[in-house]
Protein backbone atom coordinates (compact mmCIF):
# COMPACT_ATOMS: atom_id res chain seq x y z
CA UNK A 1 0.00 0.00 0.00
CA UNK A 2 1.65 3.20 -1.18
CA UNK A 3 0.59 6.20 0.86
CA UNK A 4 2.59 8.90 -0.85
CA UNK A 5 4.04 10.13 2.43
CA UNK A 6 7.51 8.87 1.54
CA UNK A 7 7.60 10.77 -1.74
CA UNK A 8 6.51 14.00 -0.05
CA UNK A 9 9.05 13.51 2.70
CA UNK A 10 11.88 12.86 0.25
CA UNK A 11 10.99 15.81 -1.97
CA UNK A 12 11.44 18.20 0.96
CA UNK A 13 15.03 17.09 1.29
CA UNK A 14 15.62 17.22 -2.45
CA UNK A 15 14.23 20.75 -2.63
CA UNK A 16 16.57 21.97 0.07
CA UNK A 17 14.29 21.29 3.00
CA UNK A 18 11.19 23.04 1.77
CA UNK A 19 11.65 25.84 4.31
CA UNK A 20 12.64 29.46 3.84
CA UNK A 21 16.21 29.80 2.61
CA UNK A 22 16.62 26.05 2.17
CA UNK A 23 16.65 25.35 5.91
CA UNK A 24 14.99 22.25 7.33
CA UNK A 25 11.87 22.82 9.38
CA UNK A 26 12.16 20.50 12.41
CA UNK A 27 8.45 20.83 13.16
CA UNK A 28 7.48 19.75 9.66
CA UNK A 29 9.91 16.83 9.74
CA UNK A 30 8.57 15.68 13.12
CA UNK A 31 4.99 15.82 11.85
CA UNK A 32 5.92 13.79 8.77
CA UNK A 33 7.71 11.22 10.93
CA UNK A 34 4.67 11.00 13.24
CA UNK A 35 2.41 10.42 10.23
CA UNK A 36 4.72 7.72 8.89
CA UNK A 37 4.79 6.00 12.29
CA UNK A 38 0.99 6.16 12.55
CA UNK A 39 0.62 4.63 9.07
CA UNK A 40 3.11 1.87 9.92
CA UNK A 41 1.29 1.13 13.19
CA UNK A 42 -2.08 0.95 11.40
CA UNK A 43 -0.63 -1.40 8.78
CA UNK A 44 0.85 -3.63 11.48
CA UNK A 45 -2.45 -3.71 13.39
CA UNK A 46 -4.36 -4.66 10.25
CA UNK A 47 -1.83 -7.36 9.34
CA UNK A 48 -1.85 -8.92 12.82
CA UNK A 49 -5.64 -8.81 13.01
CA UNK A 50 -5.96 -10.39 9.56
CA UNK A 51 -3.51 -13.18 10.37
CA UNK A 52 -5.05 -13.97 13.75
CA UNK A 53 -8.67 -13.92 12.57
CA UNK A 54 -7.91 -15.89 9.40
CA UNK A 55 -6.23 -18.65 11.42
CA UNK A 56 -9.12 -18.68 13.89
CA UNK A 57 -12.06 -18.53 11.46
CA UNK A 58 -11.10 -20.05 8.12
CA UNK A 59 -10.88 -23.83 8.17
CA UNK A 60 -10.50 -24.55 4.48
CA UNK A 61 -9.81 -21.53 2.24
CA UNK A 62 -12.00 -21.44 -0.83
CA UNK A 63 -13.48 -19.06 -3.33
CA UNK A 64 -15.85 -17.43 -0.84
CA UNK A 65 -16.69 -17.29 2.84
CA UNK A 66 -19.73 -19.07 4.20
CA UNK A 67 -22.04 -17.36 6.71
CA UNK A 68 -20.34 -18.83 9.78
CA UNK A 69 -16.91 -17.73 8.53
CA UNK A 70 -18.20 -14.22 7.82
CA UNK A 71 -19.70 -13.96 11.31
CA UNK A 72 -16.53 -15.34 12.90
CA UNK A 73 -14.34 -12.85 11.01
CA UNK A 74 -16.59 -9.92 11.98
CA UNK A 75 -16.69 -10.93 15.65
CA UNK A 76 -12.94 -11.62 15.74
CA UNK A 77 -12.11 -8.24 14.21
CA UNK A 78 -14.47 -6.45 16.61
CA UNK A 79 -12.93 -8.17 19.63
CA UNK A 80 -9.41 -7.54 18.36
CA UNK A 81 -10.10 -3.82 17.84
CA UNK A 82 -11.79 -3.51 21.25
CA UNK A 83 -8.80 -5.17 22.89
CA UNK A 84 -6.36 -2.99 20.97
CA UNK A 85 -8.21 0.17 22.00
CA UNK A 86 -8.35 -0.89 25.66
CA UNK A 87 -4.63 -1.65 25.76
CA UNK A 88 -3.80 1.59 23.91
CA UNK A 89 -5.83 3.70 26.35
CA UNK A 90 -4.20 2.01 29.34
CA UNK A 91 -0.73 2.44 27.83
CA UNK A 92 -1.29 6.12 27.03
CA UNK A 93 -2.68 6.75 30.49
CA UNK A 94 0.35 5.15 32.08
CA UNK A 95 2.71 7.16 29.88
CA UNK A 96 0.96 10.38 30.92
CA UNK A 97 1.23 9.47 34.60
CA UNK A 98 4.91 8.65 34.28
CA UNK A 99 5.62 11.88 32.39
CA UNK A 100 3.80 13.86 35.09
CA UNK A 101 5.99 12.26 37.77
CA UNK A 102 9.25 13.21 36.02
N, C-alpha and C positions, 0 to 999 in steps of 0.2 A: 504494500500500500504506500504510494508516494504521496506525501502530504504537501510538498512544495516548500516546507520550512527550510530544508537544507539548502535549496537553491537561493532563497532570499538571504539566508545567513551568509553564504559564501560570497554573494554579490556585494555585500557590504564591505567585505575585506578587499575584494578586487577593485572596488571603486574608491579605495582609500579610506574606508571606515564609514562612509555615508554621513559623517558629521561635518560641521563647519570646519573648513581649513584642512580636511583630510584626517582629522583626529577621531579616534574611536570613542564612541559614546558608551561608557560602562553600563549605564542604565538600560540602554537598548540591547546590548549584548546579554545582560542578565535576563531580561524579559524573553529574549529568543531562546536562551538556554532553558529557562523554566518551561516554555512552551514545548520544546523538544523533549524534555523530561516527562512532562504530562502526557504527551503523545506516546512515548515509549512505555510508560506505565499502563496506559489504557490498552495498548496493543498486547502487553504481557498479561493483563487481566483477562482480556478476551481469549487469548490463546490458552491460558490455564483453564478457564471455565469451559471452553470448547473441548479440550482434551478430557477433563474430568467427567463432564456430562456425557460425552460420546461413549467413554468406557463404561459408564454406569448404565446408560439407557439403550444402547444399540447392541443387540445380540448378534445379528447377522446383517451386515450392511447390504443394502439392495438399492434398487432404483428409486424408492420412495420410503417415507416413514409411515408406519401404520399409526392408528389413533393412540394406542398405548405408548408408543415411542414418542409421539408428539407431546403428549401430556407429561411424560417423564422428563423430556428435555426442558419444557417450559417450567415445570416445578423445580428441577435441578438448577436452572439458571436463576430463577427467583431466589431460591435459598442461597445460592452462591453469592449473588449480589447483596442480599441482606446481610450475610455474614461479613462480606468485604466491607460494607458500610459501617457495621458495628465495630469491627476491628480498627478501621480507619479513624472513626470518631474517638475511640479510646486512646489510640496512639497519639493523635493530635492533641487531645486533652492532656495527656501525660507530658508531651513535649512542652506545652504551654506552661504547665506547673513547674517543670524543671527549669525552664528559661526564667520564670519569675523568681525562682529561688537562687539564681546566680548572682 
